[in-house]
Every structure is written in structure tokens, then in C-alpha cells.
Amino acid sequence: MADSSKGRKIKRKEVLERKKAITEVIKTASAVKDHLAPFLPFRQYDRNDLAVYLESGYGSRLSTPMKQYIQALLKINMEKPYGAEWSVEEKVKRREMVAPEAQYLFIREAPAACGGEDALKCEEKSSHHLWTGDGDPVVGFVHYRFTIEEDIPVIYVYELQLESHVRGKGLGKFLMQLIELIARKNHMGAVMLTVQKSNESAMNFYTNKLRYHISIISPSRVDPLIGGGESYEILCKVFNAEAKTKMRSW
């Protein structure tokens, strides 16, 4: 009996130590001031007739123009996929947007993006921008967080939103590759995200082009009979055996 009690105490101690270690990993990753710093080549993207550069940001430090921009782009891109759920979801996203734990990558169009074009074409391109603040036009953003899922430290991508005129040029794949590099650099076990089932282009992008898998914690995997009726799937890409066991459905 004494040996059994001692064994339970040791087990509890191991569990607590592991939780403490995971929490410290999240805390350390979240405290990094600029996650782009180790990846200088990823600060710029100049391909397929598109020239942009990236900068880091935080939910607690968003300017008023940036908040307005995020809200506007989310509405344009996500109102249709969410359908009747959008009125409620929009309020949720506004709260998520400014959370202290929210980390951002902002994509700005480089001044050279109009190089070689005549003034009329450049003006026409500029008219497409939603950005109304100072500086070069923002044309998209990634909202991500360091968090814990199933006792695994992960990066959870809350949003990857791009304006229509910069899509189809490889930028989305580039950004997700960067997120995966940031995840590995900061000792995360996986990258996770949520996709609306009705957003077929996004689902195809993540599952076919980027090889993400429906997670074992996605409603359709937890309970196919009930969860299959949910409007979304949780996807993941894992980086180690433990994360694979706890998050991958196969």
C-alpha cells in the first residue's frame, strides 16, 4: 500500500513538473519581442508580381487604424463563409483581436510594388486598398498565439487574411511556412488552426497544398455523429511523435 501511494505521488509530481515546463515554454515564446528576427529572408516577399514586407505586432498595441483594418478585412473575407453565424462571430473576433496574447504578422505593400507601372495602373492598384492609416498599405495579416492543446505547446493560427489582389501569388503558403518555422524555433509541437467547412478554397489550401490534417480533437473526429454537424474543422501539422499521438487522427 505504501509503495502504491508513493508511486502515485511520484506520478503526480511528474505531471505537475511537465505542466510547469510546458507553461514556461509558452511564456518564453510569448515574451519574444520580434519573432521575425531569426528569419531575415522572410521579412520580404518579392515574387509573382508581388512585393511586400512583414512586420510584427501585438493585440495590446494595435492602433485605431489597424483595428479598423482588421475588422474590415475580416468582414469582407469571412462574412460569407460564416453565413448566419457571422453576427455573433464578428463580436468574438473583435474581442480576440485585441487580446494581450494575440501576436501578429502584418503584410505591407512595398513602395517598389508599383515600379515599372504607369501612373494609371499604380493608382488603380492603390484604389483597392482597405488601409486608411499611415505608412505603406497593409494588405493582410496573420493573427497567431502560443497556447496549449492536449498538453502540447502549439502555435494556434487564429486568422490568415489577405486582400483579394494579393492572393494566388504564393503569399499564403509563404506565411504559413514562416509560422511553422516560428513554431519550431520556439519549441512548439504543432501548428493548429480552425477552418469553416463552407470555405472550400481554404480547406483545400491547408489540406492539399500544405498537408495539414484534421485533428483528433476536431468535432468530426471526437464524435462523428454529433460533431459532423459542426460548421468547422480543426486542422493541425505536428512536429514530433507526442504531438502526432495526441492530435493527429491517423
C-alpha positions in Angstrom: 0.0 0.0 0.0 2.8 2.4 0.9 4.6 1.7 -2.3 1.4 2.3 -4.3 0.9 5.7 -2.5 4.5 6.7 -3.1 4.1 5.8 -6.8 1.1 8.0 -7.2 2.9 10.9 -5.5 5.8 10.5 -7.9 3.4 10.3 -10.9 1.6 13.5 -9.7 4.9 15.2 -9.3 6.0 14.3 -12.8 2.7 15.6 -14.2 3.0 18.9 -12.4 6.6 19.3 -13.5 5.6 18.7 -17.1 2.8 21.2 -16.9 5.1 23.7 -15.4 7.7 23.1 -18.1 5.1 23.5 -20.9 3.7 26.7 -19.3 7.3 28.1 -19.2 7.8 27.3 -22.9 4.6 29.2 -23.8 5.6 32.1 -21.5 9.1 32.3 -23.1 7.8 32.2 -26.6 5.1 34.8 -26.0 7.7 37.2 -24.5 9.8 37.3 -27.6 9.6 40.9 -29.0 10.1 40.1 -32.7 9.6 36.6 -34.0 10.8 37.7 -37.4 14.2 38.5 -36.1 15.7 34.9 -36.6 14.3 34.7 -40.1 15.5 37.8 -42.0 14.8 36.3 -45.5 11.2 36.0 -44.5 10.8 39.7 -43.8 10.2 40.3 -47.5 8.3 38.6 -50.3 9.1 39.6 -53.9 7.7 37.0 -56.3 4.9 36.6 -58.8 4.5 40.3 -59.5 4.1 41.0 -55.8 6.4 42.9 -53.5 5.5 43.1 -49.8 7.3 43.1 -46.4 6.4 41.9 -43.0 6.3 43.4 -39.5 5.4 42.1 -36.1 2.6 43.3 -33.9 0.6 42.6 -30.7 -3.0 42.7 -29.8 -2.5 45.0 -26.9 -0.7 47.6 -29.1 -2.9 47.9 -32.1 -3.5 51.4 -33.4 -7.0 52.5 -34.2 -6.5 52.4 -38.0 -5.1 48.8 -37.6 -8.2 47.7 -35.6 -10.4 49.2 -38.2 -8.5 47.5 -41.0 -8.6 44.1 -39.3 -12.4 44.4 -38.8 -13.0 45.5 -42.4 -10.9 42.7 -43.9 -12.4 40.0 -41.6 -15.9 41.1 -42.7 -15.1 41.1 -46.4 -13.4 37.7 -46.2 -15.4 35.8 -43.6 -19.0 37.0 -43.6 -19.9 34.7 -46.4 -18.2 31.5 -45.0 -19.8 32.1 -41.6 -23.3 32.9 -43.0 -25.9 33.3 -40.3 -23.2 32.8 -37.6 -21.3 35.9 -38.6 -23.2 38.5 -36.5 -22.1 36.6 -33.3 -18.7 35.5 -34.6 -17.8 39.1 -35.6 -18.1 40.2 -31.9 -16.0 37.3 -30.8 -13.3 38.2 -33.3 -13.3 41.8 -32.2 -12.5 40.7 -28.6 -9.9 38.2 -29.8 -8.2 40.8 -32.0 -7.1 42.9 -29.0 -6.3 40.2 -26.5 -2.8 40.6 -24.9 -1.8 37.1 -26.0 -2.6 37.9 -29.7 0.5 38.0 -31.9 0.5 39.4 -35.4 2.4 39.5 -38.7 1.3 42.4 -40.8 1.9 42.4 -44.5 2.6 45.8 -46.1 2.9 46.5 -49.8 6.5 47.7 -50.6 6.9 51.1 -52.2 8.5 49.3 -55.2 5.3 47.4 -55.8 4.3 49.9 -58.5 7.8 50.1 -60.0 7.7 49.9 -63.8 4.0 50.5 -64.0 2.4 53.6 -65.4 0.7 56.1 -63.0 -2.8 55.0 -64.0 -2.1 51.3 -63.2 -0.5 52.2 -59.9 -3.4 54.5 -58.9 -5.8 51.7 -59.8 -4.0 49.2 -57.6 -3.9 51.7 -54.7 -7.7 52.2 -55.0 -8.2 48.5 -54.0 -6.6 49.0 -50.6 -8.6 48.9 -47.4 -5.8 50.5 -45.4 -6.5 54.1 -44.3 -3.7 54.7 -41.9 -0.2 56.0 -42.2 2.7 54.2 -43.9 2.7 51.7 -46.7 -0.6 50.0 -47.4 -1.3 46.9 -45.2 -2.7 44.1 -47.5 -3.1 41.3 -45.0 -2.3 39.9 -41.6 -1.7 36.7 -39.6 -3.1 36.5 -36.0 -1.5 33.7 -34.0 -1.0 32.7 -30.4 1.2 30.4 -28.4 -1.0 28.1 -26.4 -1.5 24.6 -25.0 -3.7 22.0 -26.7 -3.9 18.4 -25.3 -0.9 19.1 -23.1 1.1 20.1 -26.2 2.6 23.6 -26.7 1.3 24.8 -30.1 1.0 27.9 -32.3 -2.7 28.4 -33.0 -3.3 30.4 -36.1 -6.5 32.4 -35.4 -6.5 34.2 -38.7 -4.7 34.4 -42.0 -6.4 37.1 -44.0 -5.2 38.6 -47.3 -6.8 41.1 -49.6 -8.1 39.7 -52.9 -5.5 41.4 -55.1 -2.5 39.7 -53.3 -4.0 36.2 -53.3 -2.9 33.4 -55.7 0.7 34.6 -55.7 2.2 32.1 -53.2 2.0 34.6 -50.3 -0.3 32.5 -48.1 2.0 29.4 -48.4 5.0 31.6 -47.6 3.3 33.0 -44.5 2.4 29.5 -43.2 5.9 28.3 -43.8 7.1 31.2 -41.7 4.6 30.3 -38.9 5.9 26.7 -38.9 9.5 28.0 -38.6 8.5 30.2 -35.7 6.7 27.2 -34.1 9.8 25.0 -34.4 12.2 27.8 -33.2 10.1 28.3 -30.1 9.8 24.5 -29.3 6.1 24.1 -30.3 4.8 20.6 -31.0 2.4 21.6 -33.7 0.6 24.4 -35.7 -3.2 24.3 -35.4 -6.0 26.3 -37.0 -9.8 26.3 -37.5 -11.4 26.3 -40.9 -15.0 26.7 -41.9 -16.2 23.8 -43.9 -18.0 26.1 -46.2 -14.7 27.8 -47.1 -13.7 25.2 -49.6 -10.8 27.2 -51.0 -9.2 27.5 -47.5 -9.8 23.8 -46.7 -8.2 22.8 -50.0 -5.3 25.2 -49.4 -4.5 23.8 -46.0 -5.2 20.1 -46.5 -3.9 19.6 -50.1 -1.3 22.3 -50.6 0.2 22.5 -47.1 -0.6 18.9 -45.9 -2.5 19.8 -42.8 -4.7 17.0 -41.3 -8.0 17.1 -39.5 -7.1 16.9 -35.8 -8.3 14.2 -33.5 -9.8 17.0 -31.4 -11.9 18.3 -34.3 -15.6 17.8 -33.6 -16.0 15.5 -36.6 -13.3 13.2 -35.1 -14.4 13.5 -31.4 -17.9 12.4 -32.2 -18.7 11.8 -35.9 -22.5 11.6 -35.3 -22.8 14.9 -33.5 -19.6 16.7 -34.4 -20.0 16.0 -38.1 -22.8 18.6 -38.0 -20.5 21.4 -36.8 -19.6 24.1 -39.3 -15.8 23.9 -38.8 -12.8 21.5 -38.7 -9.7 21.9 -36.6 -6.6 21.2 -38.6 -3.0 20.5 -37.5 0.5 19.9 -38.6 2.6 18.1 -36.0 6.4 18.2 -35.4 7.0 15.3 -33.0 5.8 11.9 -32.1 3.9 13.0 -28.9 2.0 15.7 -30.8 1.2 13.2 -33.5 -0.3 10.7 -31.0 -2.4 13.4 -29.3 -3.5 15.5 -32.2 -3.4 13.5 -35.5 -6.4 11.4 -36.3 -4.3 9.0 -38.3 
